[in-house]
Amino acid sequence: MERIKGIFTELELYPEYLQHEEVITSEDAAATRGFELRQGIKSLLFTNGKDEWVIVDVPADKLVNQKKVADKLGWSKGKTRMATEEEVMQKTGCKIGAVPPFGHKEKIRVLFDPEIFKNEISTFNIGLRTDSVKIKTAGVKIVFNKIGAEEGDFTR
């Protein structure tokens, strides 16, 4: 959480920080925060089983297409999979449901789907299931540019 707040401060972005009851799913998060599901950013960790990792950020009302992720990265479609609960904790420092779009414990390559930018406001968890942020989506774009996140079609 502090890493993300630090990124926002460094880039002079001032989102609204939200505290709420614990949420795990995107649907629960949207209902708890009082926003539309599509305004959330869902962040999922994938691996190719060879100790290579990637975070894929998509609108919360969409599903990630693993084949598109594998194609983008040149990974085997048969070996590309979502990380386990233990792997998510080890790599990001977060529980499933709390993984932010950026600012993880380890430096992890970040891919994002541009569908995210169809919303004026975005919301997402910032490392804890009880803490979120509400930010102008233009601010998310600034962060993605700063960290070198890669754009592509990753939804189905």
C-alpha positions as CSV (number, residue, x, y, z in Angstrom):
1,M,0.0,0.0,0.0
2,E,2.8,2.4,0.9
3,R,4.6,1.7,-2.4
4,I,1.5,2.7,-4.3
5,K,1.0,5.8,-2.3
6,G,4.6,6.7,-2.9
7,I,4.2,6.3,-6.7
8,F,1.1,8.6,-6.6
9,T,3.0,11.2,-4.5
10,E,6.1,11.1,-6.8
11,L,3.9,11.7,-9.8
12,E,1.8,14.4,-8.0
13,L,-1.4,12.4,-8.3
14,Y,-3.8,12.8,-5.5
15,P,-6.4,10.0,-5.5
16,E,-9.1,9.4,-2.9
17,Y,-8.2,6.6,-0.6
18,L,-11.1,4.4,0.5
19,Q,-11.4,2.0,3.5
20,H,-14.2,-0.6,3.4
21,E,-15.2,-4.0,4.5
22,E,-13.0,-6.8,3.2
23,V,-13.6,-7.8,-0.4
24,I,-12.2,-10.5,-2.6
25,T,-14.1,-10.5,-5.9
26,S,-14.4,-7.5,-8.3
27,E,-18.2,-7.8,-7.9
28,D,-18.0,-7.5,-4.1
29,A,-15.6,-4.6,-4.4
30,A,-17.8,-2.6,-6.8
31,A,-20.9,-3.1,-4.6
32,T,-18.9,-2.2,-1.4
33,R,-17.3,0.9,-3.0
34,G,-20.5,2.0,-4.7
35,F,-19.1,2.1,-8.2
36,E,-19.9,0.3,-11.4
37,L,-18.1,-3.0,-12.0
38,R,-16.5,-1.8,-15.2
39,Q,-14.8,1.1,-13.3
40,G,-12.7,-1.4,-11.3
41,I,-9.3,-2.6,-12.5
42,K,-8.8,-6.3,-12.1
43,S,-5.2,-7.3,-11.7
44,L,-4.2,-10.9,-12.2
45,L,-0.8,-12.6,-11.9
46,F,0.2,-15.1,-14.6
47,T,3.2,-17.4,-15.0
48,N,4.6,-19.7,-17.7
49,G,5.9,-22.1,-15.1
50,K,9.5,-21.1,-15.8
51,D,9.7,-18.4,-13.1
52,E,8.5,-15.7,-15.5
53,W,5.6,-13.6,-14.2
54,V,3.3,-10.9,-15.5
55,I,0.5,-8.8,-14.1
56,V,-2.4,-8.3,-16.5
57,D,-4.8,-5.4,-15.8
58,V,-8.3,-5.4,-17.3
59,P,-11.6,-3.8,-16.5
60,A,-13.2,-5.7,-13.7
61,D,-16.3,-6.6,-15.8
62,K,-14.0,-8.5,-18.3
63,L,-12.1,-11.8,-18.2
64,V,-8.5,-12.2,-19.2
65,N,-7.8,-14.2,-22.3
66,Q,-4.8,-16.4,-21.4
67,K,-4.1,-17.2,-25.0
68,K,-3.7,-13.5,-25.9
69,V,-1.4,-13.1,-22.9
70,A,0.7,-16.0,-24.0
71,D,0.9,-14.7,-27.6
72,K,2.0,-11.2,-26.4
73,L,4.8,-12.7,-24.3
74,G,5.8,-15.6,-26.6
75,W,4.9,-18.1,-23.9
76,S,3.5,-21.6,-24.5
77,K,-0.3,-21.4,-24.4
78,G,-0.3,-24.8,-22.7
79,K,2.0,-23.6,-19.9
80,T,0.5,-20.2,-19.3
81,R,-1.6,-20.1,-16.2
82,M,-2.9,-17.9,-13.4
83,A,-0.7,-17.9,-10.3
84,T,-1.8,-19.9,-7.2
85,E,-2.7,-18.1,-4.0
86,E,0.7,-18.9,-2.5
87,E,2.5,-17.6,-5.7
88,V,0.4,-14.4,-5.6
89,M,1.4,-13.7,-2.0
90,Q,5.1,-14.5,-2.7
91,K,5.4,-12.3,-5.8
92,T,3.1,-9.4,-5.0
93,G,3.0,-9.4,-1.2
94,C,-0.8,-9.4,-1.5
95,K,-3.7,-11.8,-1.0
96,I,-5.8,-12.7,-4.0
97,G,-8.4,-9.9,-4.4
98,A,-6.0,-7.2,-3.1
99,V,-3.4,-7.2,-5.9
100,P,-3.0,-3.6,-7.3
101,P,-2.4,-2.9,-11.0
102,F,1.3,-1.8,-10.2
103,G,3.6,-1.3,-7.2
104,H,4.2,-4.9,-6.3
105,K,6.7,-6.4,-3.8
106,E,8.9,-7.5,-6.7
107,K,9.3,-5.8,-10.0
108,I,6.8,-7.6,-12.3
109,R,6.1,-6.8,-16.0
110,V,2.7,-5.2,-16.3
111,L,0.3,-5.6,-19.3
112,F,-2.9,-3.7,-19.5
113,D,-6.0,-3.7,-21.8
114,P,-6.9,-0.2,-23.1
115,E,-10.6,-0.9,-22.3
116,I,-9.6,0.5,-18.8
117,F,-9.4,4.0,-20.3
118,K,-13.1,4.0,-21.3
119,N,-13.9,5.1,-17.8
120,E,-13.3,8.6,-16.4
121,I,-12.8,7.2,-12.9
122,S,-11.1,4.0,-11.9
123,T,-11.0,2.1,-8.6
124,F,-8.8,-0.7,-7.4
125,N,-7.4,-2.3,-4.3
126,I,-4.0,-1.1,-3.2
127,G,-2.6,-4.2,-1.5
128,L,-5.2,-4.9,1.2
129,R,-8.7,-6.3,0.7
130,T,-10.0,-3.4,2.9
131,D,-8.2,-0.5,1.1
132,S,-8.9,0.9,-2.3
133,V,-8.3,4.0,-4.3
134,K,-10.5,6.1,-6.6
135,I,-8.5,8.0,-9.2
136,K,-9.1,9.7,-12.5
137,T,-8.2,7.2,-15.1
138,A,-5.9,9.7,-16.7
139,G,-3.8,9.3,-13.6
140,V,-3.6,5.6,-14.1
141,K,-2.4,6.2,-17.7
142,I,0.4,8.5,-16.2
143,V,1.5,5.7,-13.9
144,F,1.4,3.1,-16.6
145,N,3.6,5.3,-18.8
146,K,6.0,5.8,-15.9
147,I,6.4,2.1,-15.1
148,G,6.6,1.0,-18.8
149,A,3.4,-1.0,-18.7
150,E,2.5,-2.6,-22.1
151,E,-0.8,-2.1,-23.8
152,G,-2.6,-4.9,-25.7
153,D,-5.9,-6.7,-26.2
154,F,-6.1,-9.1,-23.3
155,T,-9.8,-9.6,-22.7
156,R,-12.4,-12.1,-24.0
